[in-house]
Amino acid sequence: MESAIKTVVGVFLKSSKGKENLGGKEFQSLVKNQLKNILTGSEDNEAVKTMREQLDNNQDGKVSFKEYMNLVGYLAQAVSEQRCLETETPAETPVQESQPQAAANVQAEPQQAEPQAEKDKKKEEEKPAAEEKKPKEETNKEVEQKGAKAEEKKVEEKKAEANQAVENKAEEKKVEEKKAEANQAVENKAEEKKVEEKKAEENKAEEKNIKEEAS
């Protein structure tokens, strides 16, 4: 067990040349040289590139040791499942198919389909997560903008009310002025009428005096 762990770690360090991550070329070299007997498509550059992209969980274009161990785990699980199948139904296993080839065939499904499915699932989960991670500053800014708009609306409404009140007062003033003018006109007519009546009385009195003097 210890020897196997050391071998797994040693292969990674040797392929990465002591770095923390495997680049595209380093990963392809590792797959071709170390996994050609257990993994199908190891000679296909595009297939290896697809595999690397599926393992690259943080999307940095490189394969970290943890991501490399995910591949080792997939392969180990595939070999384990294949051996269990061979133990349970040995007669059904074709004679021409070697153990490494069988492990590679079993691995083909989880390596190609499962990581892609997980990748799609993560993308779907990241969509609402990206919305939930909306910066607080942006949210606060939106709240402030809404508050400012509401305040501006209130100010505009108050201005409109004040203008309406001014207009109403001006209208009332005009009405009062017209009333005052009408009242003044009535008073003037009443005064004129009194003057006319007084003149008429004076004229009558004068005529009476003239008649009395004549008689």
CYANA upper distance limits for C-alpha pairs under 8 A (distance plus 0.5 A):
  1 MET  CA      5 ILE  CA      6.80
  2 GLU  CA      6 LYS  CA      6.67
  3 SER  CA      7 THR  CA      6.61
  4 ALA  CA      8 VAL  CA      6.73
  5 ILE  CA      9 VAL  CA      6.74
  6 LYS  CA     10 GLY  CA      6.33
  7 THR  CA     11 VAL  CA      6.52
  8 VAL  CA     12 PHE  CA      7.02
  9 VAL  CA     13 LEU  CA      6.80
 10 GLY  CA     14 LYS  CA      6.47
 11 VAL  CA     15 SER  CA      6.53
 11 VAL  CA     30 LEU  CA      8.31
 12 PHE  CA     16 SER  CA      6.48
 12 PHE  CA     22 LEU  CA      8.46
 12 PHE  CA     30 LEU  CA      8.48
 12 PHE  CA     65 PHE  CA      7.81
 12 PHE  CA     68 TYR  CA      8.40
 13 LEU  CA     17 LYS  CA      6.22
 13 LEU  CA     18 GLY  CA      5.43
 13 LEU  CA     19 LYS  CA      7.43
 14 LYS  CA     18 GLY  CA      6.95
 15 SER  CA     22 LEU  CA      7.71
 15 SER  CA     26 GLU  CA      6.28
 15 SER  CA     27 PHE  CA      7.90
 15 SER  CA     29 SER  CA      7.95
 15 SER  CA     30 LEU  CA      6.61
 16 SER  CA     20 GLU  CA      7.62
 16 SER  CA     21 ASN  CA      6.76
 16 SER  CA     22 LEU  CA      5.56
 16 SER  CA     23 GLY  CA      8.00
 16 SER  CA     26 GLU  CA      6.68
 20 GLU  CA     64 SER  CA      6.82
 20 GLU  CA     65 PHE  CA      7.36
 21 ASN  CA     62 LYS  CA      6.51
 21 ASN  CA     63 VAL  CA      5.89
 21 ASN  CA     64 SER  CA      4.95
 21 ASN  CA     65 PHE  CA      7.00
 22 LEU  CA     26 GLU  CA      6.02
 22 LEU  CA     27 PHE  CA      6.10
 22 LEU  CA     62 LYS  CA      6.11
 22 LEU  CA     63 VAL  CA      5.45
 22 LEU  CA     64 SER  CA      6.83
 23 GLY  CA     27 PHE  CA      6.53
 23 GLY  CA     61 GLY  CA      7.82
 23 GLY  CA     62 LYS  CA      5.54
 23 GLY  CA     63 VAL  CA      7.17
 24 GLY  CA     28 GLN  CA      6.78
 24 GLY  CA     49 LYS  CA      7.86
 24 GLY  CA     52 ARG  CA      8.16
 24 GLY  CA     61 GLY  CA      8.05
 24 GLY  CA     62 LYS  CA      7.17
 25 LYS  CA     29 SER  CA      6.63
 26 GLU  CA     30 LEU  CA      6.68
 27 PHE  CA     31 VAL  CA      6.74
 27 PHE  CA     52 ARG  CA      7.96
 27 PHE  CA     63 VAL  CA      7.99
 28 GLN  CA     32 LYS  CA      6.61
 28 GLN  CA     42 SER  CA      8.49
 28 GLN  CA     45 ASN  CA      7.68
 28 GLN  CA     48 VAL  CA      6.77
 28 GLN  CA     49 LYS  CA      8.03
 29 SER  CA     33 ASN  CA      6.49
 30 LEU  CA     34 GLN  CA      6.05
 30 LEU  CA     35 LEU  CA      7.81
 31 VAL  CA     35 LEU  CA      5.47
 31 VAL  CA     36 LYS  CA      7.03
 31 VAL  CA     42 SER  CA      6.43
 31 VAL  CA     48 VAL  CA      8.04
 32 LYS  CA     36 LYS  CA      5.79
 32 LYS  CA     42 SER  CA      5.74
 32 LYS  CA     43 GLU  CA      6.58
 35 LEU  CA     39 LEU  CA      6.10
 35 LEU  CA     42 SER  CA      7.55
 36 LYS  CA     40 THR  CA      7.51
 36 LYS  CA     42 SER  CA      6.00
 36 LYS  CA     43 GLU  CA      8.08
 37 ASN  CA    100 PRO  CA      6.26
 37 ASN  CA    101 GLN  CA      7.42
 38 ILE  CA     75 LEU  CA      8.47
 38 ILE  CA    100 PRO  CA      5.09
 38 ILE  CA    101 GLN  CA      6.48
 38 ILE  CA    103 ALA  CA      6.66
 38 ILE  CA    104 ALA  CA      5.48
 39 LEU  CA    100 PRO  CA      8.27
 39 LEU  CA    101 GLN  CA      7.96
 39 LEU  CA    103 ALA  CA      8.02
 39 LEU  CA    104 ALA  CA      4.98
 39 LEU  CA    105 ASN  CA      8.23
 39 LEU  CA    107 GLN  CA      7.79
 39 LEU  CA    108 ALA  CA      8.29
 40 THR  CA    101 GLN  CA      8.03
 40 THR  CA    104 ALA  CA      6.00
 40 THR  CA    105 ASN  CA      7.57
 40 THR  CA    108 ALA  CA      7.79
 41 GLY  CA     47 ALA  CA      6.73
 41 GLY  CA     48 VAL  CA      7.73
 42 SER  CA     47 ALA  CA      7.87
 42 SER  CA     48 VAL  CA      6.83
 43 GLU  CA     48 VAL  CA      8.32
 44 ASP  CA     48 VAL  CA      6.74
 45 ASN  CA     49 LYS  CA      6.57
 46 GLU  CA     50 THR  CA      6.63
 47 ALA  CA     51 MET  CA      6.70
 48 VAL  CA     52 ARG  CA      6.68
 49 LYS  CA     53 GLU  CA      6.75
 50 THR  CA     54 GLN  CA      6.72
 51 MET  CA     55 LEU  CA      6.78
 51 MET  CA    111 GLN  CA      7.72
 51 MET  CA    112 GLN  CA      7.64
 52 ARG  CA     56 ASP  CA      6.57
 52 ARG  CA     62 LYS  CA      8.29
 52 ARG  CA     63 VAL  CA      7.43
 53 GLU  CA     57 ASN  CA      8.42
 53 GLU  CA     59 GLN  CA      8.01
 53 GLU  CA     61 GLY  CA      7.75
 54 GLN  CA    115 PRO  CA      6.16
 54 GLN  CA    116 GLN  CA      6.71
 54 GLN  CA    119 LYS  CA      7.61
 55 LEU  CA     63 VAL  CA      7.48
 55 LEU  CA     67 GLU  CA      6.30
 55 LEU  CA     68 TYR  CA      8.02
 55 LEU  CA     70 ASN  CA      7.92
 55 LEU  CA     71 LEU  CA      7.81
 55 LEU  CA    115 PRO  CA      7.68
 56 ASP  CA     60 ASP  CA      7.47
 56 ASP  CA     61 GLY  CA      7.19
 56 ASP  CA     62 LYS  CA      6.96
 56 ASP  CA     63 VAL  CA      6.27
 56 ASP  CA     64 SER  CA      8.41
 56 ASP  CA     67 GLU  CA      7.11
 57 ASN  CA     67 GLU  CA      7.89
 57 ASN  CA    119 LYS  CA      8.39
 63 VAL  CA     67 GLU  CA      6.23
 63 VAL  CA     68 TYR  CA      6.69
 64 SER  CA     68 TYR  CA      6.54
 65 PHE  CA     69 MET  CA      6.59
 66 LYS  CA     70 ASN  CA      6.95
 67 GLU  CA     71 LEU  CA      7.26
 68 TYR  CA     72 VAL  CA      6.99
 69 MET  CA     73 GLY  CA      6.47
 70 ASN  CA     74 TYR  CA      6.71
 71 LEU  CA     75 LEU  CA      6.75
 72 VAL  CA     76 ALA  CA      6.54
 73 GLY  CA     77 GLN  CA      6.55
 74 TYR  CA     78 ALA  CA      6.65
 74 TYR  CA    107 GLN  CA      7.51
 74 TYR  CA    110 PRO  CA      7.91
 74 TYR  CA    111 GLN  CA      7.69
 75 LEU  CA     79 VAL  CA      6.68
 75 LEU  CA    103 ALA  CA      8.03
 75 LEU  CA    104 ALA  CA      8.34
 75 LEU  CA    107 GLN  CA      6.74
 76 ALA  CA     80 SER  CA      6.62
 77 GLN  CA     81 GLU  CA      6.61
 78 ALA  CA     82 GLN  CA      6.60
 78 ALA  CA    103 ALA  CA      6.10
 78 ALA  CA    104 ALA  CA      8.04
 78 ALA  CA    106 VAL  CA      6.14
 78 ALA  CA    107 GLN  CA      5.77
 79 VAL  CA     83 ARG  CA      6.67
 79 VAL  CA    100 PRO  CA      8.38
 79 VAL  CA    102 ALA  CA      8.50
 79 VAL  CA    103 ALA  CA      5.35
 79 VAL  CA    104 ALA  CA      8.49
 79 VAL  CA    106 VAL  CA      8.25
 79 VAL  CA    107 GLN  CA      8.50
 80 SER  CA     84 CYS  CA      6.77
 81 GLU  CA     85 LEU  CA      6.78
 81 GLU  CA    106 VAL  CA      8.46
 82 GLN  CA     86 GLU  CA      6.70
 82 GLN  CA     99 GLN  CA      8.47
 82 GLN  CA    102 ALA  CA      7.19
 82 GLN  CA    103 ALA  CA      6.39
 82 GLN  CA    106 VAL  CA      7.42
 83 ARG  CA     87 THR  CA      6.60
 84 CYS  CA     88 GLU  CA      6.69
 85 LEU  CA     89 THR  CA      6.39
 85 LEU  CA     90 PRO  CA      7.96
 86 GLU  CA     90 PRO  CA      5.22
 86 GLU  CA     93 THR  CA      7.07
 89 THR  CA     93 THR  CA      7.65
 93 THR  CA     97 GLU  CA      7.99
 97 GLU  CA    101 GLN  CA      6.74
 97 GLU  CA    102 ALA  CA      6.90
 98 SER  CA    102 ALA  CA      6.75
 99 GLN  CA    103 ALA  CA      6.69
100 PRO  CA    104 ALA  CA      6.68
101 GLN  CA    105 ASN  CA      6.76
102 ALA  CA    106 VAL  CA      6.75
103 ALA  CA    107 GLN  CA      6.54
104 ALA  CA    108 ALA  CA      6.61
105 ASN  CA    109 GLU  CA      8.00
106 VAL  CA    110 PRO  CA      8.18
107 GLN  CA    111 GLN  CA      6.23
108 ALA  CA    112 GLN  CA      6.34
108 ALA  CA    113 ALA  CA      8.42
109 GLU  CA    113 ALA  CA      5.96
109 GLU  CA    114 GLU  CA      7.40
110 PRO  CA    114 GLU  CA      5.02
110 PRO  CA    115 PRO  CA      7.26
111 GLN  CA    115 PRO  CA      6.58
112 GLN  CA    116 GLN  CA      7.03
113 ALA  CA    117 ALA  CA      6.53
114 GLU  CA    118 GLU  CA      6.56
115 PRO  CA    119 LYS  CA      6.42
116 GLN  CA    120 ASP  CA      6.62
117 ALA  CA    121 LYS  CA      6.58
118 GLU  CA    122 LYS  CA      6.57
119 LYS  CA    123 LYS  CA      6.79
120 ASP  CA    124 GLU  CA      6.82
121 LYS  CA    125 GLU  CA      6.69
122 LYS  CA    126 GLU  CA      6.40
123 LYS  CA    127 LYS  CA      6.87
124 GLU  CA    128 PRO  CA      8.10
125 GLU  CA    129 ALA  CA      6.91
126 GLU  CA    130 ALA  CA      6.26
127 LYS  CA    131 GLU  CA      7.19
128 PRO  CA    132 GLU  CA      6.67
129 ALA  CA    133 LYS  CA      6.63
130 ALA  CA    134 LYS  CA      7.29
134 LYS  CA    138 GLU  CA      7.63
134 LYS  CA    139 THR  CA      7.80
135 PRO  CA    139 THR  CA      7.03
136 LYS  CA    140 ASN  CA      6.49
137 GLU  CA    141 LYS  CA      6.47
138 GLU  CA    142 GLU  CA      6.73
139 THR  CA    143 VAL  CA      6.79
140 ASN  CA    144 GLU  CA      6.58
141 LYS  CA    145 GLN  CA      6.56
142 GLU  CA    146 LYS  CA      6.63
143 VAL  CA    147 GLY  CA      6.59
144 GLU  CA    148 ALA  CA      6.50
145 GLN  CA    149 LYS  CA      6.62
146 LYS  CA    150 ALA  CA      6.65
147 GLY  CA    151 GLU  CA      6.61
148 ALA  CA    152 GLU  CA      6.57
149 LYS  CA    153 LYS  CA      6.61
150 ALA  CA    154 LYS  CA      6.80
151 GLU  CA    155 VAL  CA      6.74
152 GLU  CA    156 GLU  CA      6.63
153 LYS  CA    157 GLU  CA      6.65
154 LYS  CA    158 LYS  CA      6.64
155 VAL  CA    159 LYS  CA      6.62
156 GLU  CA    160 ALA  CA      6.61
157 GLU  CA    161 GLU  CA      6.64
158 LYS  CA    162 ALA  CA      6.56
159 LYS  CA    163 ASN  CA      6.55
160 ALA  CA    164 GLN  CA      6.54
161 GLU  CA    165 ALA  CA      6.57
162 ALA  CA    166 VAL  CA      6.68
163 ASN  CA    167 GLU  CA      6.62
164 GLN  CA    168 ASN  CA      6.52
165 ALA  CA    169 LYS  CA      6.60
166 VAL  CA    170 ALA  CA      6.58
167 GLU  CA    171 GLU  CA      6.57
168 ASN  CA    172 GLU  CA      6.54
169 LYS  CA    173 LYS  CA      6.49
170 ALA  CA    174 LYS  CA      6.75
171 GLU  CA    175 VAL  CA      6.73
172 GLU  CA    176 GLU  CA      6.60
173 LYS  CA    177 GLU  CA      6.54
174 LYS  CA    178 LYS  CA      6.62
175 VAL  CA    179 LYS  CA      6.62
176 GLU  CA    180 ALA  CA      6.51
177 GLU  CA    181 GLU  CA      6.58
178 LYS  CA    182 ALA  CA      6.57
179 LYS  CA    183 ASN  CA      6.56
180 ALA  CA    184 GLN  CA      6.49
181 GLU  CA    185 ALA  CA      6.55
182 ALA  CA    186 VAL  CA      6.72
183 ASN  CA    187 GLU  CA      6.59
184 GLN  CA    188 ASN  CA      6.46
185 ALA  CA    189 LYS  CA      6.64
186 VAL  CA    190 ALA  CA      6.63
187 GLU  CA    191 GLU  CA      6.56
188 ASN  CA    192 GLU  CA      6.56
189 LYS  CA    193 LYS  CA      6.53
190 ALA  CA    194 LYS  CA      6.76
191 GLU  CA    195 VAL  CA      6.74
192 GLU  CA    196 GLU  CA      6.61
193 LYS  CA    197 GLU  CA      6.59
194 LYS  CA    198 LYS  CA      6.53
195 VAL  CA    199 LYS  CA      6.58
196 GLU  CA    200 ALA  CA      6.59
197 GLU  CA    201 GLU  CA      6.68
198 LYS  CA    202 GLU  CA      6.63
199 LYS  CA    203 ASN  CA      6.55
200 ALA  CA    204 LYS  CA      6.69
201 GLU  CA    205 ALA  CA      6.64
202 GLU  CA    206 GLU  CA      6.59
203 ASN  CA    207 GLU  CA      6.63
204 LYS  CA    208 LYS  CA      6.63
205 ALA  CA    209 ASN  CA      6.78
206 GLU  CA    210 ILE  CA      6.75
207 GLU  CA    211 LYS  CA      6.74
208 LYS  CA    212 GLU  CA      6.69
209 ASN  CA    213 GLU  CA      6.65
210 ILE  CA    214 ALA  CA      6.64
211 LYS  CA    215 SER  CA      6.75
